[in-house]
């Protein structure tokens, strides 16, 4: 399994959003769902139109089987509104072109992100990048590792900090501050 990183630069995130919005609305929504919810790709791909019509997303995480409730960020809400307009509740949000009402596969999500990575010169990108990007920026905004640990359902804060790359940032900054 490859070690993936969050997208740390907000300007790159904005550029990716613009690129995907112009290129493919479905891929744009996939990206936004990842960076604004912090959900695992397996949970994002199972979301249906009815799951995002209210102010919150309610689901049972596939990996942990735990129930989760999270608010829909206003930027995500604005993007979802025209995207889901006229679609029935049972329709998958991130639909595959293969078959009727099936979500894309995890491998397709990876391919979408790999294309983004190549276009924007990003390395160490994978499907967990979206979740890690959410976590990284949530932590930068709140400086609350414990709350993020709770959101991610991690057993310990140190796992959360390592997962989102905060520990690596701290190490890197300390090394660069060395003066000999």
Buried (B, 14 or more C-beta within 10 A) or exposed (E): EEEBBBBBEEEBBEBBBEBBBEBBEBBBBBBBBBBBBBBBBBBBBBBBBBBBBEEEBEBEBEEEEEEBEBEBBEEBBEBBEEBBEEBEEEBBBBBBEEEEEEBBEBEBBBEBBBBBBEEBEBEEBBBBBBBBBBBBBBBBEEEEBEBBBEBBEBEEBEEBBEBBBBEEBEEEEEEEEEEE
